[in-house]
Amino acid sequence: FRIDLRHITGRSDFVQFSEELSALAEVTVAEAAALAHEALLPAHGRPTLADGRPCPWTICALGKFGGRELGFGSDLEIVTVYAAEGVTDGPARLSNSEYFGRFVQTFLTILKARQEGIFEIDLRLRPHGKAGPLACTRDGFAAYYAPGGGAEQFERMALVRLRPVAGDDALGRQIEQARDAAVYGGPPLDLDNVRHLRRRQATELVPTGRVNAKYSAGGLVDIEYVVQAWQIGVGAADPAVRVPNTLEAIGRLVVGGHLRAEQAER
């Protein structure tokens, strides 16, 4: 309420509003995750690795959530990753894959959107999309996004905005390292494929005769795609541009000499 009211009354601009809303989403996701683990604890215990150590896990944000760019009606795009297979240590043992599947299901029942379009959870950007498990291992994540691993080009672009927001910090950094290897160390982007995807979006997602600020030609998605493509193109040689926030990325592209100041301002 206070975040909304600050923006409505002109005390914060849209960038500040987005950052504050994203911070609220981070806290909400982390608390919902803690409650989900607590709900599973009595029956199943904690997930462990093969050597008996606790199994680390992380929740990573993608899209506008990953970029700290949430707005009115934004959903929360997330992916859940755990370190490796193993079993839980409770009375009703589960494999880690079963446990984290139930963890995500429980998480979804706890973090309920009270109004349609407000903090709704979107899992479609997880490895293999709707056909994949609700959570994946660290090695499975890295393998899916490696060259020949099955990830589509638009999924590689989406990883530019990946940002760990809950769970184990060390595992989060490992996922970022796997992301960097896949996104910035892979082959050049097929720009013709990106243009084809954009034409489809503009045709299929915008009713004839209408203008959509997000998907129409020249809309927000064009800005996001151009910036992400630029980041991927120069990110191997200039790690400073590897940031999930679009406005920050534009600024760093200018500092690195990859984008003219007048282009950035436009």
N, C-alpha and C positions, 0 to 999 in steps of 0.2 A: 504494500500500500504506500509506504513512504517513498519507494523508488518511483512508482507511478506518479505520485503527487509532486515530487520534485521536478519531474519532467513536464507534467501538465502545467505547472505554475511557472515554468521557465527558469527554474533554479539549476537545471542540468541540460546540456545539449544532448543531441542524439547519441554521440559517441560515448559520453559519460553514462547516459541511460543504458546503453548496450553493455558497457563494462559492469555496471552495478547489477543489472539483471543476470548477466552471466555468472557473476560471483554468487548471487543467490542460488542459481541453478546448481553450481558446484557443491554448495553446502547441502542443498536438498538431495542431490544424488548421493553424496557421501553418507548422509544420515539414513537414507532409505536402504543403502547397501548394508550398513551396520545392523539395521533392524532385520533385514533379510537373513543375515548370518545368525542373528540371535534366534530367529524363528526356527531355523533348521538345526540349531545346536542340540537341543534335548534328545532328538531321535537319532541324528546322524553324526554329531560331533563336528570336529574341524577337518578340512581336507589336509592330507599329508602327502609328502613325496615318498619315493621308494625307500629312502634311508630314514624315514620317520620324522623328518623335519616338517614344520608347517609349510603348506603350499602357498606361495605368494600369488596375489591376483591384482589386477588393475582394471579400472574402467577408464576408457579413453573417449574424449569428446571429438566429434567431427563436425563438419559444416559450420554454421554460424555459431554454434555452441563452442566448437573448437577454436574458432577465431575470435571469441569474445565479442560477437556481433549480434547477439540476440535482439529481437525486436518484438513488437506487439504480435502475438499469435505464433511466434517461432516454436518449432518442436525441438526436442533434444535428441540429436543423433549421437548414438554411443555404440561402442563395441567393448565386450568384456573378454579379457585374456587372462589365463592362468598359466603358471610356470610349466607344469608337466603333469603327466598322468600319475596316479597313485590311488589311495583309498582314504576314506574318512575314518576317524578313530572313535566313533560313537557306537552305541548298541546295534543300530541298524545301519550297517556299513554300506557305503555307496562308492563306486569308482568316482574319481574326480570329474570325469566327463558327465556322469549322471548328477553329481552334486551341483556342479556349476550350471547345468541346465535348469535344475530346480531353483537354484539361487536366482537366476535371471527371472524365472517365472514368478517367484515370490516377490522379487524387487518390483516387478510390474504391477502386482496387486497392491503393494504398499504405496508406490508413487503414482497416485491416481490423479488424472487431470480433472479438476473440478468444473472446468468449462472447456468445451471443445476448442482445440487449437492452442491451449495454454499449457506449456510444459508437457506436451504429449511426448512419449518416448518413441523414437524411430530406430529400429534395429536393422534396416534394410542395407546399410553399408557394411555390415559384418562380412567376413570372408564367405563366399558362395551365396551371399544374399539370403533370400527366403528359403533356399534349399539347404543352407548350412546349419550347423548346430548353433544354439543360442550363445555359446561361449566357445572359445578355441584356445589351444595351447600356444605358447610363445613360438615353438618351432613350426606349428601349423600356420600361424600368422605369417611368419617369415617366408615359408615355402609358398604360400598362396600368392604373395606379392612379388616373389622372385621371378625373373624372366622365364616364361614357359609354365608358370605356376597356376594359370587359370584366371588371374585378375584381368578385367577389362581396362582399357586405357583410362576411362573416366574414373574408375576406382583408384587408379594410381594418382590421378590428379586430386581426387578427394583427400588422399592421405596428406597432402600439403598442410591441411588444417588440423591434423591429428594432434591432440594434446591430452596427456593423462590428467584426470581430475579427481580420482579416488583410488584408494588401495595402496599397494606397496610402491614406494618411490623408486627403489632400485629396479624393479621389474618395469615400471613406467619408462625409465631411461633406456632399458634394453629394447623396449618396443619402439621408442623414438629412433634408436640406432638402426633397428631393422627397417623402419620407415625410411630413414635417410639412405640406406643402401639400395632400397627398392626404387625410391622416387628419384633421387639425385644421382645414383650410380648406374641406373639402367639405360636402355637405349633411348635415342632421341624420340620425342613425341611425334606421332603421326598427325600433323596438323590438319590434313585433309579429313581424317577421321573425326577430329574435334569439330571442324566446320560442319560435317555431315550431321553430327549429333545436335549441334545448335540449330540447324535448319529444321530437323525433326521436332525439337522442342518448340520452336517458334510456330510451326505448323500445327502440331498435335495438341499443344497445351494452351493455345490462344484462340478463342473463337473468332471466326471470320468477321472482319470489320471492327474488331476491338483492339485495344492497346493494353498490354500487360507490362507493368513496370519491371517485373522480374524476367519474364521469358521472351518478350518481343525483341526484335532486332535492336541492338543498342541499349538493351536493358541491363539490369544488375548482373545477370548471369554472364553476359559478354565481358563485363569488367572483371568478374571473378576469374573467368577462364583465361583471359589475356594475362592477368597478373600471375596466375598459377603456372601457365605455360612459360612465362618469362622466368619465374623462379626455378622451374625445373630445368630450363635451358642453361641457366648460368649458375645454378646452385652447387654443382659439383666443384667448380673452381672458386666460388665465393660463398662459403658457408653462412655469411652474415645475412643472406636473403632468406634463409630457411626459417621463416616465422609464419605462424598460422593466421595472423590478423592481416586483412587485406590492405588497410591504410598504412600500417607499419611496413608491410612488404613494399608498397609503392615508394615510401620514403627511403627504404634501404636500397632499392633498385636505383634510385637517383644518386645516393651517396656512393654506390659502387660504380657509377658511370654507365649503367646499363639502360637507363631511361632518362630522357631529357626532362629538365625541370618543368618546361611548359607542357609536355605530355602528361606528367604527373599531376599538375595542377588542373588540367582539363579533365 
